[in-house]
């Protein structure tokens, strides 16, 4: 499963199915094997927020992604996020951009 599968018919798909697809994507994708379970939960929370915005018809812009990744960067020590994890987060969020 990749992000294309996740975003298929996002407007018509119930939230619980999107959440299931999202969990499968993050937990099974080889790109995210380096993330700890806490970091995966942070990523899942961000993507859920973005999916809610997409379902509401709001655009995901570069500014939104930059703001969210900047907040993660500022809190990286508290959240135990490495630079590589931040790059992975940014990559996933860029895929969700409209």
PDB file as gemmi writes it, atoms N, CA and C in Angstrom:
CRYST1    1.000    1.000    1.000  90.00  90.00  90.00 P 1                      
ATOM      1  N   UNK A   1       0.852  -1.184   0.000  1.00  0.00           N  
ATOM      2  CA  UNK A   1       0.000   0.000   0.000  1.00  0.00           C  
ATOM      3  C   UNK A   1       0.890   1.237   0.000  1.00  0.00           C  
ATOM      4  N   UNK A   2       0.500   2.220  -0.796  1.00  0.00           N  
ATOM      5  CA  UNK A   2       1.219   3.487  -0.803  1.00  0.00           C  
ATOM      6  C   UNK A   2       0.227   4.624  -0.617  1.00  0.00           C  
ATOM      7  N   UNK A   3       0.718   5.857  -0.694  1.00  0.00           N  
ATOM      8  CA  UNK A   3      -0.155   6.999  -0.425  1.00  0.00           C  
ATOM      9  C   UNK A   3      -1.228   7.151  -1.488  1.00  0.00           C  
ATOM     10  N   UNK A   4      -0.967   6.685  -2.695  1.00  0.00           N  
ATOM     11  CA  UNK A   4      -2.001   6.744  -3.746  1.00  0.00           C  
ATOM     12  C   UNK A   4      -3.209   5.911  -3.321  1.00  0.00           C  
ATOM     13  N   UNK A   5      -2.943   4.711  -2.761  1.00  0.00           N  
ATOM     14  CA  UNK A   5      -4.035   3.868  -2.280  1.00  0.00           C  
ATOM     15  C   UNK A   5      -4.765   4.542  -1.129  1.00  0.00           C  
ATOM     16  N   UNK A   6      -4.021   5.199  -0.273  1.00  0.00           N  
ATOM     17  CA  UNK A   6      -4.613   5.871   0.881  1.00  0.00           C  
ATOM     18  C   UNK A   6      -5.564   6.980   0.446  1.00  0.00           C  
ATOM     19  N   UNK A   7      -5.184   7.717  -0.571  1.00  0.00           N  
ATOM     20  CA  UNK A   7      -5.948   8.896  -0.962  1.00  0.00           C  
ATOM     21  C   UNK A   7      -7.011   8.633  -2.029  1.00  0.00           C  
ATOM     22  N   UNK A   8      -7.151   7.376  -2.480  1.00  0.00           N  
ATOM     23  CA  UNK A   8      -8.203   7.065  -3.450  1.00  0.00           C  
ATOM     24  C   UNK A   8      -9.568   7.359  -2.852  1.00  0.00           C  
ATOM     25  N   UNK A   9     -10.343   8.142  -3.539  1.00  0.00           N  
ATOM     26  CA  UNK A   9     -11.713   8.456  -3.130  1.00  0.00           C  
ATOM     27  C   UNK A   9     -11.799   8.924  -1.679  1.00  0.00           C  
ATOM     28  N   UNK A  10     -10.900   9.790  -1.272  1.00  0.00           N  
ATOM     29  CA  UNK A  10     -10.858  10.239   0.123  1.00  0.00           C  
ATOM     30  C   UNK A  10     -12.147  10.949   0.526  1.00  0.00           C  
ATOM     31  N   UNK A  11     -12.805  11.598  -0.409  1.00  0.00           N  
ATOM     32  CA  UNK A  11     -14.036  12.312  -0.091  1.00  0.00           C  
ATOM     33  C   UNK A  11     -15.186  11.356   0.240  1.00  0.00           C  
ATOM     34  N   UNK A  12     -15.206  10.190  -0.409  1.00  0.00           N  
ATOM     35  CA  UNK A  12     -16.325   9.263  -0.247  1.00  0.00           C  
ATOM     36  C   UNK A  12     -16.052   8.125   0.731  1.00  0.00           C  
ATOM     37  N   UNK A  13     -14.813   7.998   1.186  1.00  0.00           N  
ATOM     38  CA  UNK A  13     -14.441   6.892   2.057  1.00  0.00           C  
ATOM     39  C   UNK A  13     -14.693   7.258   3.508  1.00  0.00           C  
ATOM     40  N   UNK A  14     -15.319   6.369   4.263  1.00  0.00           N  
ATOM     41  CA  UNK A  14     -15.544   6.644   5.691  1.00  0.00           C  
ATOM     42  C   UNK A  14     -14.216   6.786   6.449  1.00  0.00           C  
ATOM     43  N   UNK A  15     -14.255   7.536   7.522  1.00  0.00           N  
ATOM     44  CA  UNK A  15     -13.047   7.823   8.295  1.00  0.00           C  
ATOM     45  C   UNK A  15     -12.381   6.569   8.836  1.00  0.00           C  
ATOM     46  N   UNK A  16     -13.167   5.599   9.282  1.00  0.00           N  
ATOM     47  CA  UNK A  16     -12.563   4.405   9.874  1.00  0.00           C  
ATOM     48  C   UNK A  16     -11.779   3.598   8.837  1.00  0.00           C  
ATOM     49  N   UNK A  17     -12.223   3.622   7.583  1.00  0.00           N  
ATOM     50  CA  UNK A  17     -11.480   2.918   6.535  1.00  0.00           C  
ATOM     51  C   UNK A  17     -10.194   3.677   6.215  1.00  0.00           C  
ATOM     52  N   UNK A  18     -10.269   4.998   6.160  1.00  0.00           N  
ATOM     53  CA  UNK A  18      -9.056   5.793   5.939  1.00  0.00           C  
ATOM     54  C   UNK A  18      -8.046   5.566   7.057  1.00  0.00           C  
ATOM     55  N   UNK A  19      -8.537   5.505   8.284  1.00  0.00           N  
ATOM     56  CA  UNK A  19      -7.640   5.279   9.415  1.00  0.00           C  
ATOM     57  C   UNK A  19      -6.990   3.892   9.309  1.00  0.00           C  
ATOM     58  N   UNK A  20      -7.748   2.899   8.899  1.00  0.00           N  
ATOM     59  CA  UNK A  20      -7.190   1.558   8.722  1.00  0.00           C  
ATOM     60  C   UNK A  20      -6.121   1.554   7.638  1.00  0.00           C  
ATOM     61  N   UNK A  21      -6.401   2.218   6.512  1.00  0.00           N  
ATOM     62  CA  UNK A  21      -5.407   2.319   5.430  1.00  0.00           C  
ATOM     63  C   UNK A  21      -4.151   3.026   5.911  1.00  0.00           C  
ATOM     64  N   UNK A  22      -4.341   4.095   6.678  1.00  0.00           N  
ATOM     65  CA  UNK A  22      -3.221   4.874   7.184  1.00  0.00           C  
ATOM     66  C   UNK A  22      -2.355   4.036   8.123  1.00  0.00           C  
ATOM     67  N   UNK A  23      -2.984   3.323   9.033  1.00  0.00           N  
ATOM     68  CA  UNK A  23      -2.228   2.470   9.953  1.00  0.00           C  
ATOM     69  C   UNK A  23      -1.446   1.408   9.189  1.00  0.00           C  
ATOM     70  N   UNK A  24      -2.078   0.813   8.190  1.00  0.00           N  
ATOM     71  CA  UNK A  24      -1.398  -0.206   7.389  1.00  0.00           C  
ATOM     72  C   UNK A  24      -0.212   0.399   6.644  1.00  0.00           C  
ATOM     73  N   UNK A  25      -0.384   1.577   6.086  1.00  0.00           N  
ATOM     74  CA  UNK A  25       0.690   2.242   5.358  1.00  0.00           C  
ATOM     75  C   UNK A  25       1.891   2.479   6.260  1.00  0.00           C  
ATOM     76  N   UNK A  26       1.668   3.045   7.423  1.00  0.00           N  
ATOM     77  CA  UNK A  26       2.779   3.415   8.305  1.00  0.00           C  
ATOM     78  C   UNK A  26       3.443   2.184   8.924  1.00  0.00           C  
ATOM     79  N   UNK A  27       2.651   1.187   9.260  1.00  0.00           N  
ATOM     80  CA  UNK A  27       3.221   0.033   9.948  1.00  0.00           C  
ATOM     81  C   UNK A  27       3.850  -0.987   8.999  1.00  0.00           C  
ATOM     82  N   UNK A  28       3.415  -1.033   7.751  1.00  0.00           N  
ATOM     83  CA  UNK A  28       3.919  -2.048   6.829  1.00  0.00           C  
ATOM     84  C   UNK A  28       4.928  -1.523   5.811  1.00  0.00           C  
ATOM     85  N   UNK A  29       4.986  -0.234   5.588  1.00  0.00           N  
ATOM     86  CA  UNK A  29       5.856   0.318   4.555  1.00  0.00           C  
ATOM     87  C   UNK A  29       7.310   0.278   5.013  1.00  0.00           C  
ATOM     88  N   UNK A  30       8.188  -0.186   4.138  1.00  0.00           N  
ATOM     89  CA  UNK A  30       9.603  -0.318   4.478  1.00  0.00           C  
ATOM     90  C   UNK A  30      10.268   1.019   4.788  1.00  0.00           C  
ATOM     91  N   UNK A  31       9.751   2.105   4.228  1.00  0.00           N  
ATOM     92  CA  UNK A  31      10.357   3.425   4.462  1.00  0.00           C  
ATOM     93  C   UNK A  31      10.270   3.864   5.916  1.00  0.00           C  
ATOM     94  N   UNK A  32       9.298   3.323   6.641  1.00  0.00           N  
ATOM     95  CA  UNK A  32       9.048   3.781   8.000  1.00  0.00           C  
ATOM     96  C   UNK A  32       9.519   2.797   9.058  1.00  0.00           C  
ATOM     97  N   UNK A  33      10.333   1.824   8.659  1.00  0.00           N  
ATOM     98  CA  UNK A  33      10.818   0.839   9.625  1.00  0.00           C  
ATOM     99  C   UNK A  33      11.759   1.462  10.652  1.00  0.00           C  
ATOM    100  N   UNK A  34      12.420   2.565  10.297  1.00  0.00           N  
ATOM    101  CA  UNK A  34      13.347   3.193  11.237  1.00  0.00           C  
ATOM    102  C   UNK A  34      12.632   4.011  12.318  1.00  0.00           C  
ATOM    103  N   UNK A  35      11.337   4.248  12.167  1.00  0.00           N  
ATOM    104  CA  UNK A  35      10.597   5.044  13.142  1.00  0.00           C  
ATOM    105  C   UNK A  35      10.227   4.206  14.355  1.00  0.00           C  
ATOM    106  N   UNK A  36      10.381   4.792  15.522  1.00  0.00           N  
ATOM    107  CA  UNK A  36       9.929   4.114  16.735  1.00  0.00           C  
ATOM    108  C   UNK A  36       8.402   4.150  16.783  1.00  0.00           C  
ATOM    109  N   UNK A  37       7.820   3.385  17.683  1.00  0.00           N  
ATOM    110  CA  UNK A  37       6.355   3.358  17.767  1.00  0.00           C  
ATOM    111  C   UNK A  37       5.806   4.723  18.170  1.00  0.00           C  
ATOM    112  N   UNK A  38       6.539   5.453  19.017  1.00  0.00           N  
ATOM    113  CA  UNK A  38       6.095   6.797  19.405  1.00  0.00           C  
ATOM    114  C   UNK A  38       6.118   7.747  18.203  1.00  0.00           C  
ATOM    115  N   UNK A  39       7.166   7.632  17.387  1.00  0.00           N  
ATOM    116  CA  UNK A  39       7.268   8.484  16.201  1.00  0.00           C  
ATOM    117  C   UNK A  39       6.196   8.136  15.178  1.00  0.00           C  
ATOM    118  N   UNK A  40       5.868   6.860  15.068  1.00  0.00           N  
ATOM    119  CA  UNK A  40       4.792   6.458  14.156  1.00  0.00           C  
ATOM    120  C   UNK A  40       3.469   7.057  14.601  1.00  0.00           C  
ATOM    121  N   UNK A  41       3.243   7.106  15.900  1.00  0.00           N  
ATOM    122  CA  UNK A  41       2.008   7.701  16.422  1.00  0.00           C  
ATOM    123  C   UNK A  41       1.958   9.202  16.125  1.00  0.00           C  
ATOM    124  N   UNK A  42       3.102   9.883  16.232  1.00  0.00           N  
ATOM    125  CA  UNK A  42       3.156  11.313  15.895  1.00  0.00           C  
ATOM    126  C   UNK A  42       2.834  11.499  14.419  1.00  0.00           C  
ATOM    127  N   UNK A  43       3.425  10.673  13.568  1.00  0.00           N  
ATOM    128  CA  UNK A  43       3.174  10.751  12.135  1.00  0.00           C  
ATOM    129  C   UNK A  43       1.709  10.457  11.821  1.00  0.00           C  
ATOM    130  N   UNK A  44       1.157   9.435  12.456  1.00  0.00           N  
ATOM    131  CA  UNK A  44      -0.252   9.102  12.233  1.00  0.00           C  
ATOM    132  C   UNK A  44      -1.158  10.267  12.622  1.00  0.00           C  
ATOM    133  N   UNK A  45      -0.842  10.922  13.727  1.00  0.00           N  
ATOM    134  CA  UNK A  45      -1.633  12.073  14.155  1.00  0.00           C  
ATOM    135  C   UNK A  45      -1.598  13.198  13.135  1.00  0.00           C  
ATOM    136  N   UNK A  46      -0.419  13.479  12.591  1.00  0.00           N  
ATOM    137  CA  UNK A  46      -0.298  14.526  11.578  1.00  0.00           C  
ATOM    138  C   UNK A  46      -1.072  14.174  10.312  1.00  0.00           C  
ATOM    139  N   UNK A  47      -0.925  12.946   9.862  1.00  0.00           N  
ATOM    140  CA  UNK A  47      -1.598  12.554   8.624  1.00  0.00           C  
ATOM    141  C   UNK A  47      -3.112  12.559   8.813  1.00  0.00           C  
ATOM    142  N   UNK A  48      -3.582  12.143   9.984  1.00  0.00           N  
ATOM    143  CA  UNK A  48      -5.023  12.193  10.257  1.00  0.00           C  
ATOM    144  C   UNK A  48      -5.534  13.626  10.181  1.00  0.00           C  
ATOM    145  N   UNK A  49      -4.742  14.550  10.717  1.00  0.00           N  
ATOM    146  CA  UNK A  49      -5.114  15.963  10.656  1.00  0.00           C  
ATOM    147  C   UNK A  49      -5.208  16.426   9.198  1.00  0.00           C  
ATOM    148  N   UNK A  50      -4.254  16.009   8.382  1.00  0.00           N  
ATOM    149  CA  UNK A  50      -4.245  16.401   6.980  1.00  0.00           C  
ATOM    150  C   UNK A  50      -5.415  15.774   6.227  1.00  0.00           C  
ATOM    151  N   UNK A  51      -5.731  14.509   6.537  1.00  0.00           N  
ATOM    152  CA  UNK A  51      -6.848  13.854   5.859  1.00  0.00           C  
ATOM    153  C   UNK A  51      -8.158  14.551   6.203  1.00  0.00           C  
ATOM    154  N   UNK A  52      -8.313  14.985   7.453  1.00  0.00           N  
ATOM    155  CA  UNK A  52      -9.515  15.737   7.825  1.00  0.00           C  
ATOM    156  C   UNK A  52      -9.620  17.008   6.991  1.00  0.00           C  
ATOM    157  N   UNK A  53      -8.493  17.671   6.791  1.00  0.00           N  
ATOM    158  CA  UNK A  53      -8.498  18.892   5.979  1.00  0.00           C  
ATOM    159  C   UNK A  53      -8.836  18.591   4.526  1.00  0.00           C  
ATOM    160  N   UNK A  54      -8.299  17.490   3.998  1.00  0.00           N  
ATOM    161  CA  UNK A  54      -8.580  17.120   2.608  1.00  0.00           C  
ATOM    162  C   UNK A  54     -10.060  16.793   2.453  1.00  0.00           C  
ATOM    163  N   UNK A  55     -10.627  16.047   3.413  1.00  0.00           N  
ATOM    164  CA  UNK A  55     -12.050  15.707   3.345  1.00  0.00           C  
ATOM    165  C   UNK A  55     -12.921  16.945   3.426  1.00  0.00           C  
ATOM    166  N   UNK A  56     -12.453  17.973   4.147  1.00  0.00           N  
ATOM    167  CA  UNK A  56     -13.218  19.211   4.270  1.00  0.00           C  
ATOM    168  C   UNK A  56     -13.047  20.104   3.044  1.00  0.00           C  
ATOM    169  N   UNK A  57     -12.188  19.691   2.111  1.00  0.00           N  
ATOM    170  CA  UNK A  57     -11.986  20.461   0.892  1.00  0.00           C  
ATOM    171  C   UNK A  57     -10.929  21.543   1.015  1.00  0.00           C  
ATOM    172  N   UNK A  58     -10.158  21.520   2.101  1.00  0.00           N  
ATOM    173  CA  UNK A  58      -9.097  22.512   2.283  1.00  0.00           C  
ATOM    174  C   UNK A  58      -7.816  22.001   1.633  1.00  0.00           C  
ATOM    175  N   UNK A  59      -7.059  22.918   1.072  1.00  0.00           N  
ATOM    176  CA  UNK A  59      -5.806  22.560   0.417  1.00  0.00           C  
ATOM    177  C   UNK A  59      -4.693  22.397   1.447  1.00  0.00           C  
ATOM    178  N   UNK A  60      -3.817  21.441   1.189  1.00  0.00           N  
ATOM    179  CA  UNK A  60      -2.608  21.267   1.983  1.00  0.00           C  
ATOM    180  C   UNK A  60      -1.502  21.986   1.215  1.00  0.00           C  
ATOM    181  N   UNK A  61      -0.974  23.042   1.800  1.00  0.00           N  
ATOM    182  CA  UNK A  61       0.020  23.864   1.121  1.00  0.00           C  
ATOM    183  C   UNK A  61       1.413  23.602   1.674  1.00  0.00           C  
ATOM    184  N   UNK A  62       2.391  24.090   0.965  1.00  0.00           N  
ATOM    185  CA  UNK A  62       3.775  23.983   1.438  1.00  0.00           C  
ATOM    186  C   UNK A  62       3.950  24.717   2.759  1.00  0.00           C  
ATOM    187  N   UNK A  63       3.250  25.819   2.920  1.00  0.00           N  
ATOM    188  CA  UNK A  63       3.327  26.591   4.168  1.00  0.00           C  
ATOM    189  C   UNK A  63       2.805  25.780   5.350  1.00  0.00           C  
ATOM    190  N   UNK A  64       1.724  25.052   5.158  1.00  0.00           N  
ATOM    191  CA  UNK A  64       1.173  24.206   6.218  1.00  0.00           C  
ATOM    192  C   UNK A  64       2.177  23.138   6.617  1.00  0.00           C  
ATOM    193  N   UNK A  65       2.773  22.495   5.631  1.00  0.00           N  
ATOM    194  CA  UNK A  65       3.765  21.454   5.897  1.00  0.00           C  
ATOM    195  C   UNK A  65       4.981  22.040   6.602  1.00  0.00           C  
ATOM    196  N   UNK A  66       5.433  23.185   6.141  1.00  0.00           N  
ATOM    197  CA  UNK A  66       6.595  23.834   6.743  1.00  0.00           C  
ATOM    198  C   UNK A  66       6.312  24.191   8.204  1.00  0.00           C  
ATOM    199  N   UNK A  67       5.131  24.699   8.486  1.00  0.00           N  
ATOM    200  CA  UNK A  67       4.768  25.077   9.853  1.00  0.00           C  
ATOM    201  C   UNK A  67       4.728  23.852  10.773  1.00  0.00           C  
ATOM    202  N   UNK A  68       4.115  22.779  10.289  1.00  0.00           N  
ATOM    203  CA  UNK A  68       4.022  21.569  11.109  1.00  0.00           C  
ATOM    204  C   UNK A  68       5.383  20.925  11.337  1.00  0.00           C  
ATOM    205  N   UNK A  69       6.210  20.866  10.293  1.00  0.00           N  
ATOM    206  CA  UNK A  69       7.541  20.273  10.477  1.00  0.00           C  
ATOM    207  C   UNK A  69       8.418  21.161  11.348  1.00  0.00           C  
ATOM    208  N   UNK A  70       8.211  22.470  11.289  1.00  0.00           N  
ATOM    209  CA  UNK A  70       8.962  23.369  12.161  1.00  0.00           C  
ATOM    210  C   UNK A  70       8.577  23.136  13.631  1.00  0.00           C  
ATOM    211  N   UNK A  71       7.286  22.950  13.897  1.00  0.00           N  
ATOM    212  CA  UNK A  71       6.845  22.642  15.261  1.00  0.00           C  
ATOM    213  C   UNK A  71       7.448  21.328  15.743  1.00  0.00           C  
ATOM    214  N   UNK A  72       7.513  20.341  14.853  1.00  0.00           N  
ATOM    215  CA  UNK A  72       8.149  19.075  15.220  1.00  0.00           C  
ATOM    216  C   UNK A  72       9.633  19.273  15.493  1.00  0.00           C  
ATOM    217  N   UNK A  73      10.284  20.086  14.676  1.00  0.00           N  
ATOM    218  CA  UNK A  73      11.709  20.346  14.863  1.00  0.00           C  
ATOM    219  C   UNK A  73      11.960  21.004  16.219  1.00  0.00           C  
ATOM    220  N   UNK A  74      11.116  21.962  16.583  1.00  0.00           N  
ATOM    221  CA  UNK A  74      11.293  22.632  17.869  1.00  0.00           C  
ATOM    222  C   UNK A  74      11.084  21.685  19.044  1.00  0.00           C  
ATOM    223  N   UNK A  75      10.231  20.691  18.878  1.00  0.00           N  
ATOM    224  CA  UNK A  75       9.921  19.751  19.955  1.00  0.00           C  
ATOM    225  C   UNK A  75      10.592  18.395  19.762  1.00  0.00           C  
ATOM    226  N   UNK A  76      11.608  18.325  18.906  1.00  0.00           N  
ATOM    227  CA  UNK A  76      12.207  17.042  18.559  1.00  0.00           C  
ATOM    228  C   UNK A  76      12.864  16.349  19.741  1.00  0.00           C  
ATOM    229  N   UNK A  77      13.435  17.072  20.657  1.00  0.00           N  
ATOM    230  CA  UNK A  77      14.093  16.449  21.806  1.00  0.00           C  
ATOM    231  C   UNK A  77      13.045  15.851  22.743  1.00  0.00           C  
ATOM    232  N   UNK A  78      12.008  16.608  23.005  1.00  0.00           N  
ATOM    233  CA  UNK A  78      10.931  16.121  23.870  1.00  0.00           C  
ATOM    234  C   UNK A  78      10.246  14.904  23.249  1.00  0.00           C  
ATOM    235  N   UNK A  79      10.053  14.920  21.922  1.00  0.00           N  
ATOM    236  CA  UNK A  79       9.382  13.829  21.223  1.00  0.00           C  
ATOM    237  C   UNK A  79      10.337  12.713  20.808  1.00  0.00           C  
ATOM    238  N   UNK A  80      11.647  12.923  21.019  1.00  0.00           N  
ATOM    239  CA  UNK A  80      12.688  11.950  20.643  1.00  0.00           C  
ATOM    240  C   UNK A  80      12.658  11.663  19.145  1.00  0.00           C  
ATOM    241  N   UNK A  81      12.645  12.736  18.359  1.00  0.00           N  
ATOM    242  CA  UNK A  81      12.616  12.630  16.899  1.00  0.00           C  
ATOM    243  C   UNK A  81      13.997  13.008  16.371  1.00  0.00           C  
ATOM    244  N   UNK A  82      14.552  12.160  15.504  1.00  0.00           N  
ATOM    245  CA  UNK A  82      15.852  12.448  14.902  1.00  0.00           C  
ATOM    246  C   UNK A  82      15.661  13.244  13.610  1.00  0.00           C  
ATOM    247  N   UNK A  83      16.771  13.718  13.064  1.00  0.00           N  
ATOM    248  CA  UNK A  83      16.726  14.451  11.794  1.00  0.00           C  
ATOM    249  C   UNK A  83      16.198  13.546  10.673  1.00  0.00           C  
ATOM    250  N   UNK A  84      16.609  12.285  10.681  1.00  0.00           N  
ATOM    251  CA  UNK A  84      16.133  11.352   9.661  1.00  0.00           C  
ATOM    252  C   UNK A  84      14.626  11.139   9.784  1.00  0.00           C  
ATOM    253  N   UNK A  85      14.132  11.058  11.017  1.00  0.00           N  
ATOM    254  CA  UNK A  85      12.690  10.916  11.226  1.00  0.00           C  
ATOM    255  C   UNK A  85      11.954  12.140  10.686  1.00  0.00           C  
ATOM    256  N   UNK A  86      12.499  13.325  10.928  1.00  0.00           N  
ATOM    257  CA  UNK A  86      11.875  14.548  10.409  1.00  0.00           C  
ATOM    258  C   UNK A  86      11.820  14.538   8.887  1.00  0.00           C  
ATOM    259  N   UNK A  87      12.886  14.055   8.266  1.00  0.00           N  
ATOM    260  CA  UNK A  87      12.890  13.955   6.804  1.00  0.00           C  
ATOM    261  C   UNK A  87      11.807  12.992   6.318  1.00  0.00           C  
ATOM    262  N   UNK A  88      11.635  11.868   7.037  1.00  0.00           N  
ATOM    263  CA  UNK A  88      10.583  10.915   6.679  1.00  0.00           C  
ATOM    264  C   UNK A  88       9.199  11.541   6.840  1.00  0.00           C  
ATOM    265  N   UNK A  89       8.996  12.274   7.930  1.00  0.00           N  
ATOM    266  CA  UNK A  89       7.722  12.962   8.165  1.00  0.00           C  
ATOM    267  C   UNK A  89       7.436  13.932   7.026  1.00  0.00           C  
ATOM    268  N   UNK A  90       8.446  14.720   6.678  1.00  0.00           N  
ATOM    269  CA  UNK A  90       8.280  15.727   5.625  1.00  0.00           C  
ATOM    270  C   UNK A  90       7.935  15.057   4.298  1.00  0.00           C  
ATOM    271  N   UNK A  91       8.579  13.936   4.006  1.00  0.00           N  
ATOM    272  CA  UNK A  91       8.320  13.219   2.759  1.00  0.00           C  
ATOM    273  C   UNK A  91       6.865  12.744   2.686  1.00  0.00           C  
ATOM    274  N   UNK A  92       6.362  12.198   3.767  1.00  0.00           N  
ATOM    275  CA  UNK A  92       4.978  11.720   3.787  1.00  0.00           C  
ATOM    276  C   UNK A  92       4.017  12.887   3.630  1.00  0.00           C  
ATOM    277  N   UNK A  93       4.271  13.981   4.340  1.00  0.00           N  
ATOM    278  CA  UNK A  93       3.377  15.128   4.263  1.00  0.00           C  
ATOM    279  C   UNK A  93       3.385  15.758   2.880  1.00  0.00           C  
ATOM    280  N   UNK A  94       4.531  15.762   2.233  1.00  0.00           N  
ATOM    281  CA  UNK A  94       4.620  16.288   0.860  1.00  0.00           C  
ATOM    282  C   UNK A  94       3.762  15.463  -0.097  1.00  0.00           C  
ATOM    283  N   UNK A  95       3.664  14.167   0.150  1.00  0.00           N  
ATOM    284  CA  UNK A  95       2.832  13.318  -0.709  1.00  0.00           C  
ATOM    285  C   UNK A  95       1.347  13.644  -0.577  1.00  0.00           C  
ATOM    286  N   UNK A  96       0.968  14.194   0.573  1.00  0.00           N  
ATOM    287  CA  UNK A  96      -0.440  14.539   0.802  1.00  0.00           C  
ATOM    288  C   UNK A  96      -0.792  15.931   0.275  1.00  0.00           C  
ATOM    289  N   UNK A  97       0.216  16.677  -0.132  1.00  0.00           N  
ATOM    290  CA  UNK A  97      -0.027  18.049  -0.595  1.00  0.00           C  
ATOM    291  C   UNK A  97      -0.851  18.042  -1.863  1.00  0.00           C  
ATOM    292  N   UNK A  98      -1.780  18.994  -1.939  1.00  0.00           N  
ATOM    293  CA  UNK A  98      -2.661  19.099  -3.135  1.00  0.00           C  
ATOM    294  C   UNK A  98      -1.919  19.796  -4.244  1.00  0.00           C  
TER     295      UNK A  98                                                      
END                                                                             
